[in-house]
């Protein structure tokens, strides 16, 4: 299962990031940035309906949802070659629905295929594959642009290859057998109690997802700017960002082998709180030699990787198996809302307050999240270790 997840995640993430690099350049070359902007908004809106796609995944099965989602994504990305407004909107809607369905479908697929004890390794394996895909997709796009020589033909080629890579992901998951069907409720629990518990979990996950998305997008897009403020060149900043990705791959690779436990709340708290301290540290050392800022960035990247893997593992532990797609979808929708909010506020805060206050605000949001998740999902001593356990 780990190999299956890693290979699929590499293929899907490679296609996604190659297309992300190529799309704006492709539309700019065609003089169709308006169509790109409208299409991007459509993709975000359709993809943001993750709770609806999660409900679909619960109905048709997680693995079937992944298959259908990645096929739709391949078709949508292939359609992004056309830059007129109507095909741009149509292909964006297909790609957004496909990407969201595939990502949400992963959760019920994993939940129905492995035991609770194996889930932490599956979560980390998926993270390793995704991060490798980010590097392959971005560097692959750059290589294709260089090889093509002509910028216009290079972006078209990159979009076509991204669609083919996504299609390769579809063919890969078509060869995988489905898992068992999750149990509807924990033995001994009534349907009424299960429904009430699911609603409570959904609200809590939405709150955590909103906060997580907010603090991530509040500072992450501006990491290269922080680095150039310390005196690094653009190329130097890019190398540091690449190094951060490499560190996250190493950290998640270790977690994929060792695991984190089925409900690593303490690990999440310490990692997220330490990430908050590292973010505050960036604000303190920004005016000092660049090496100090680089050290804090690298430490923060490793800690965020641990916290993200721990948070997702905790989600698996508390979400009922029969509604894994729907509840995960709610969490993902909330994350995207928070992501949009943080992205909208980050620019004005940077321009009006500067990089130091922005880092302080992001660090405070990270610290609040470090406390909020354990407080919302702490397990009473008398309660079972897994709430509403599905499979």
C-alpha positions in Angstrom: 0.0 0.0 0.0 2.8 2.4 0.8 4.4 1.8 -2.6 1.0 2.3 -4.3 0.5 5.6 -2.5 4.0 6.9 -3.1 3.9 6.2 -6.9 0.4 7.7 -7.3 1.3 10.7 -5.3 4.5 11.3 -7.3 2.6 11.1 -10.6 -0.3 13.2 -9.5 1.8 15.9 -7.7 4.2 16.0 -10.7 1.3 16.7 -13.1 -0.2 19.3 -10.8 3.0 21.3 -10.3 4.2 21.1 -13.8 0.8 22.5 -14.9 0.9 25.2 -12.2 4.2 26.4 -13.6 3.2 26.2 -17.2 -0.4 27.6 -17.1 0.2 31.3 -16.4 3.1 31.5 -18.9 1.1 29.7 -21.5 -1.8 32.1 -21.2 0.5 35.1 -21.0 2.1 34.0 -24.3 -1.3 33.8 -25.9 -2.3 37.2 -24.6 -5.1 35.6 -22.7 -4.4 36.3 -19.0 -8.0 37.4 -18.5 -9.1 33.9 -19.5 -6.5 32.4 -17.2 -7.7 34.5 -14.3 -11.4 33.6 -14.9 -10.5 29.9 -15.4 -8.4 29.9 -12.2 -11.2 31.3 -10.2 -13.6 28.7 -11.6 -11.1 26.0 -10.8 -10.8 27.2 -7.2 -14.5 27.5 -6.7 -15.3 24.0 -8.1 -12.3 22.5 -6.2 -13.5 24.2 -3.1 -16.6 22.1 -3.0 -14.5 19.4 -1.3 -17.3 18.4 1.0 -19.5 17.5 -2.0 -16.8 15.6 -3.7 -16.1 13.8 -0.4 -19.8 12.7 -0.2 -19.4 11.3 -3.8 -16.2 9.5 -2.7 -18.1 7.9 0.3 -20.8 6.7 -2.1 -18.7 5.3 -4.9 -15.7 4.2 -2.8 -12.4 6.0 -2.2 -10.4 4.1 -4.8 -13.0 4.7 -7.5 -13.1 8.4 -6.5 -9.4 8.6 -7.0 -9.6 6.9 -10.4 -12.4 9.1 -11.6 -10.8 12.3 -10.1 -7.3 11.8 -11.7 -8.9 11.0 -15.0 -11.0 14.2 -14.9 -7.9 16.1 -13.9 -5.9 14.8 -16.8 -8.6 15.8 -19.2 -8.9 19.2 -17.6 -5.2 19.9 -17.7 -5.1 18.8 -21.3 -7.9 21.2 -22.1 -5.9 24.1 -20.6 -3.8 24.1 -23.9 -6.8 26.0 -25.4 -6.8 29.7 -24.3 -10.1 31.0 -25.5 -12.5 32.0 -22.6 -15.1 29.2 -23.1 -12.7 26.2 -23.2 -10.6 27.8 -20.5 -13.6 27.9 -18.2 -14.8 24.4 -19.1 -11.3 22.8 -18.7 -10.8 24.6 -15.4 -14.1 23.3 -14.0 -13.2 19.7 -15.0 -9.6 20.0 -13.6 -10.9 21.5 -10.3 -13.5 18.9 -9.8 -11.0 16.1 -10.7 -8.2 17.3 -8.4 -10.5 17.8 -5.4 -12.2 14.4 -6.0 -8.9 12.6 -6.2 -7.4 14.3 -3.1 -10.5 13.7 -1.0 -10.9 10.1 -2.3 -7.5 9.3 -1.0 -8.8 9.4 2.6 -11.6 6.8 2.4 -9.3 4.7 0.2 -6.6 4.6 2.9 -9.1 4.3 5.7 -10.7 1.2 4.0 -7.4 -0.5 3.0 -5.2 -0.6 6.1 -5.5 -0.9 9.9 -5.4 2.1 12.2 -1.9 1.2 13.3 -0.7 1.4 9.7 -2.3 4.8 8.9 0.5 7.0 10.2 3.0 5.4 7.7 0.5 5.7 4.9 0.0 9.4 5.6 3.8 10.0 5.6 4.2 7.9 2.5 1.7 10.1 0.7 3.5 13.2 1.9 6.8 11.9 0.6 5.3 11.2 -2.8 3.7 14.6 -3.0 6.8 16.5 -2.1 8.9 14.5 -4.6 6.3 15.4 -7.2 6.6 19.1 -6.4 10.3 18.9 -7.1 10.0 16.8 -10.3 7.1 18.9 -11.6 8.7 22.3 -11.1 12.2 21.3 -12.3 10.7 19.2 -15.1 8.7 22.3 -16.4 11.9 24.4 -16.3 13.8 21.7 -18.2 11.1 21.5 -20.8 11.2 25.2 -21.3 14.9 25.1 -21.8 14.8 22.2 -24.2 12.0 23.7 -26.3 13.9 27.0 -26.7 10.7 28.8 -27.8 8.8 29.8 -24.6 5.4 29.3 -26.2 6.0 25.8 -27.5 7.7 24.9 -24.2 4.6 25.8 -22.1 2.3 23.9 -24.5 4.6 20.9 -24.3 4.7 21.1 -20.5 0.9 21.1 -20.3 0.6 18.2 -22.6 3.2 16.1 -20.7 1.5 17.1 -17.4 -1.8 15.7 -18.7 0.0 12.5 -19.8 1.6 12.1 -16.4 -1.8 12.5 -14.7 -3.1 9.9 -17.2 -0.3 7.6 -16.0 -1.6 8.1 -12.5 -5.0 7.0 -13.6 -3.6 3.8 -15.2 -1.6 3.1 -12.1 -4.6 3.2 -9.7 -6.7 1.2 -12.2 -4.4 -1.7 -11.5 -4.9 -1.5 -7.7 -7.5 -3.6 -6.0 -10.1 -1.9 -3.7 -10.1 -2.2 0.1 -12.8 -3.4 2.4 -15.9 -1.3 3.1 -15.6 0.8 6.3 -18.0 0.1 9.2 -20.8 2.6 9.6 -20.3 3.1 13.3 -18.3 1.8 16.2 -19.7 -1.4 17.6 -22.1 -0.6 20.5 -22.8 2.9 19.2 -26.3 3.9 18.0 -26.8 5.6 14.6 -28.1 8.7 16.4 -24.9 9.0 18.6 -22.8 8.4 15.5 -24.5 11.2 13.6 -24.2 13.7 16.4 -20.5 12.8 16.9 -19.8 13.2 13.2 -21.4 16.7 13.2 -19.2 17.7 16.2 -16.1 16.3 14.5 -16.9 18.1 11.3 -17.3 21.5 13.0 -14.0 21.0 14.9 -12.1 20.0 11.8 -13.5 22.9 9.9 -12.2 25.3 12.6 -8.8 23.7 12.6 -8.7 23.7 8.8 -9.6 27.3 8.6 -6.9 28.3 11.0 -4.3 26.1 9.3 -5.0 27.4 5.8 -4.9 31.0 7.1 -1.5 30.8 8.7 0.1 28.8 5.9 -0.9 31.2 3.1 -0.2 34.2 5.4 3.6 33.7 5.2 4.5 30.8 2.8 4.1 32.9 -0.5 6.5 35.5 1.0 9.3 33.2 2.0 11.5 34.1 -1.0 10.9 37.8 -0.2 12.1 37.3 3.3 15.3 35.7 2.0 16.0 38.5 -0.5 15.5 41.0 2.3 18.5 39.5 4.1 20.7 40.1 1.1 20.3 36.8 -0.9 19.9 36.9 -4.6 16.8 35.5 -6.3 18.8 32.4 -7.3 20.0 32.0 -3.7 16.5 32.3 -2.4 15.3 29.7 -4.8 18.0 27.3 -3.7 17.0 27.8 0.0 13.3 27.0 -0.9 14.5 23.9 -2.7 16.5 22.9 0.3 13.4 23.3 2.5 11.5 20.9 0.2 14.4 18.4 0.4 14.3 18.6 4.2 10.6 18.0 4.3 11.0 14.9 2.0 13.6 13.6 4.4 11.4 14.2 7.5 8.4 12.6 6.0 10.5 9.7 4.7 11.6 9.0 8.3 8.0 9.2 9.4 6.9 6.8 6.7 9.3 4.2 8.1 8.9 4.8 11.8 5.3 6.1 12.0 3.9 8.5 14.6 1.3 6.5 16.6 -2.4 6.4 15.7 -3.2 9.7 17.5 0.0 11.8 17.9 -1.6 14.8 19.7 1.5 15.5 21.8 3.8 15.3 18.8 1.6 17.7 16.9 1.6 20.2 19.8 5.3 20.2 20.2 6.0 20.4 16.5 3.5 23.1 15.8 4.5 25.2 18.8 8.1 24.9 17.8 7.2 25.9 14.3 5.5 29.0 15.8 8.8 29.8 17.7 10.8 29.4 14.5 8.4 31.8 12.8 8.9 34.3 15.6 12.6 33.7 15.2 12.5 34.8 11.6 11.2 38.2 12.7 14.0 38.5 15.3 16.9 37.6 13.0 15.8 39.2 9.8 18.2 42.1 10.1 21.1 39.8 11.1 23.4 37.7 8.7 21.3 35.7 6.2 22.6 32.3 7.6 20.5 32.8 10.7 17.3 33.3 8.7 18.1 30.3 6.6 18.6 28.1 9.7 15.2 29.2 11.0 13.5 28.6 7.7 15.0 25.1 7.5 14.0 24.3 11.0 10.5 25.6 10.4 10.2 23.5 7.2 11.0 20.3 9.2 8.7 21.1 12.0 5.8 22.0 9.7 6.3 18.6 8.0 6.0 16.8 11.3 3.0 18.8 12.4 1.2 18.3 9.1 1.7 14.6 9.1 0.6 14.4 12.8 -2.5 16.5 12.1 -3.6 14.3 9.2 -3.0 11.2 11.3 -5.2 12.6 14.1 -7.9 13.3 11.5 -7.9 9.6 10.5 -8.3 8.6 14.1 -11.4 10.7 14.8 -13.3 10.5 11.5 -15.9 7.8 11.1 -15.0 5.4 8.3 -18.3 5.6 6.5 -18.1 9.4 6.2 -14.3 9.8 5.7 -14.6 11.5 2.3 -17.4 13.9 3.4 -15.7 15.0 6.7 -12.3 15.2 5.2 -13.9 17.3 2.4 -15.3 19.7 5.0 -11.8 20.1 6.5 -10.3 20.7 3.0 -13.0 23.2 2.1 -12.3 25.1 5.4 -8.6 25.0 4.7 -9.1 26.5 1.2 -11.2 29.3 2.7 -8.5 30.0 5.3 -5.9 29.8 2.5 -7.8 32.4 0.5 -8.2 34.6 3.6 -4.6 34.5 4.4 -3.6 35.1 0.8 -5.9 38.1 0.6 -4.5 39.6 3.9 -0.8 38.7 3.4 -0.1 41.3 0.7 -1.7 44.3 2.4 -0.1 43.4 5.7 3.3 43.1 4.0 2.9 46.5 2.3 1.4 48.3 5.3 3.3 46.7 8.2 6.4 45.1 6.7 7.9 41.6 7.0 8.6 41.6 10.7 5.0 42.2 11.9 3.7 39.7 9.2 6.0 37.0 10.7 4.8 37.8 14.2 1.2 37.5 13.1 1.8 34.2 11.3 3.7 32.9 14.4 0.8 33.8 16.6 -1.7 32.1 14.3 0.6 29.0 14.3 0.7 29.0 18.1 -3.0 29.3 18.4 -3.4 26.3 16.1 -0.9 24.3 18.2 -3.2 24.8 21.2 -6.5 24.6 19.4 -6.2 21.1 17.8 -5.2 19.3 21.0 -7.9 21.1 23.0 -10.6 20.1 20.5 -9.5 16.5 20.0 -8.2 15.6 23.4 -9.3 12.1 24.6 -10.9 11.8 28.0 -9.3 9.2 30.1 -12.4 7.1 30.2 -13.1 7.4 26.5 -12.0 4.9 23.8 -8.8 5.9 22.0 -10.5 6.1 18.6 -13.7 8.1 18.3 -16.3 6.7 15.9 -13.7 4.3 14.6 -14.6 3.1 11.1 -12.5 0.3 9.7 
